[in-house]
Amino acid sequence: MLDKKTIKILKLYRTYDSINDRCSGRRDSHNYCDRGIKNRFKDLEDFAAYVLNLPNAFEPGFTLDRINNNKGYQKGNLRWVPAIIQSLNTRAVQIKKTLPFVSTTQGSKLNPFRVKIRDRKNRNRVLVTKGFSTELQAFKYALKMYKKLYPKKIYEMIKSECNRIKRQKGK
């Protein structure tokens, strides 16, 4: 049986290897290499030394995330967050110019904004789907539902990330 330290090292190696695959064009080149996303760490040791000292490193349910998706894998642009936070930090959310988990429904003039919240364990199971007439109403409802469904620590991270996205859109 492997000890916890060995498991962390293996996960870090797999993560570092995946980063190199993406940034070198071997995988998903249109999302990484072609956009100028680069791995700025010298080697695995440099990467491990930085990543292991970040807050929430290897907490259960947390994954490594780039803070700014238009920048590469570099010091100051990585953090450990729950998967729900990582799903808010995508180009799709920014390109659509909609708030997280609020999507435009075509053909519905009364409720053009929809909140769809999925189960944390089974992503195919939808817990809530509800329509709203304004984006702000949908956003407020989504935050209220997250507060009910998620532990306080994760809810606070979701709220903080949503507010960061709102500020970016306001610029």
N, C-alpha and C positions, 0 to 999 in steps of 0.2 A: 504494500500500500504506500502511495506517495504522501509525503508530508505537505502541509499547507504552503511552505516556502517553495517547494519544487513545483507545485501546481501553479502558483503565481508566476513563476519564471516561464513555465510552458505557455501559459496564457499570454504573457507579454511577448514571447517570441512569436506566437501565432499572430498576435495583433500587429507587431512590427513587420512581419512577413507580408501580411495583407496590405498594410500601408505601402510597402515597397511595390507590391504587385499593381496597386491602383495608380500610384504616381509614376511608374515606369511605362504604363500603357499596356501591361499584360492583361489587365482586367478593368472593365468600365472606363476605358480611356476617354470617352466623350464626357464623362462626369468629373474626371480628375486631371489627367495628363494634358488633355486638349484645352483645359481651362487654366492651365498654369499652376495647378495645385502640386506642390513639391514636398518631399520629406526633407526637412531642414536639420534633422539630427545626424551627427557624424556616423554613429553606429548604434547597435543594440544597447551597449552599455550606457551611452549618453542618453538614449531614450528612456531606459529603465530607471536611471538615476533621477531623471526629471519626473516621470510619470508616477513613480512610487511615492514621491513626496507631496503629491497633490492631495487636497482634502477629499475624503470619501473613497480613496483608492481601494479597489476590490471589495467594497461593501456589497452585500448580496443585492442583485437587481440593478446595480450601477454599471454603466458602460462609459467608455472613453468617447468624448465628443469634441469637435472643433467649435469654438465659440463663434468665429466668423467663418462661414462656409466659403468665402471667396479668398481666404488665406490658406496657406498650407499647414502641414503638421510641423509646428514650431513651438518653442517655449513662449508662454504667454497666451497661446491660442488653444490650449487643451484643458479639459476639465472632466471630472467624473460626475455623471448625472444619471438619474433613473431613465429608463427607456422612454417614458412619457414625455420627459423634457426634451430628449433627443428628437422625438418626432415633431416637436414644435419648431425645431431649429433646422428647417429645410428650405431649399430654394423654392420649392413648390408653394409654400406658405407665403414667401415674399413675392413670387411672381404673380400669384393670383390676387395679391393685395387684399386678402381676406384675413380675418383673425384665425388663430389656431382652432381646428375642429369645427369651424363654421364654414360651410361651403354653399355656393350659390346653387339654388335649385332652378332648373330651366322650366319655363312655362307657368310658374306659380307667381302671379302678380301680388297676391295677398301676403304670402310668406316667402319672400325670395331668399331668406337666410335660414340655413338648417344646422342644428347642432346634432352631431352623431357621436355618442360616447360608447366606446367598446369596453368589453370586459378585459381587465388587466391580464388574466391568465389565458383566456381563450379569445384571441383578437378577432375571430370570426363571429363572435356573439355580440350583438349590439344591445346595449342596456337601455339607451334612451335615443329617440329620434324625435325632434320637435322643431317646428317651423316658427320663424319670427319675421316681423315686418321690417325691422331695422337690424343692422349689424351690431349696434350697441346692446340692444335687448338680448340678442343671441349670445354675445360675449358675456354679459352679466349672468345669464342663466347657466352657461357652461362653467363659469367659476363657482357658482352656487352648487352645482352638481359635483364638481371635483372636490369641493370641501366636504361633501357627504361621503364620497366614495373612497377618498385617499387618506392615508395617515397624514397628520399635521405637517411633518417635515417635508413630505413630498408635495402636499398642497401649497406650502409656502414657496417651494421652488417653482411650481407651475405658475403661481401668481406672479412671481418675480419675472419669470421668462415671458409671460404674456404682456406684462407692463413694458418690458424691454422692447418687444416687437411693436407694441403700440407707439412707443416713443420713436422708433426707427421709421415707422410709416408716417408719423407726423412731420418728419424733417423734409 
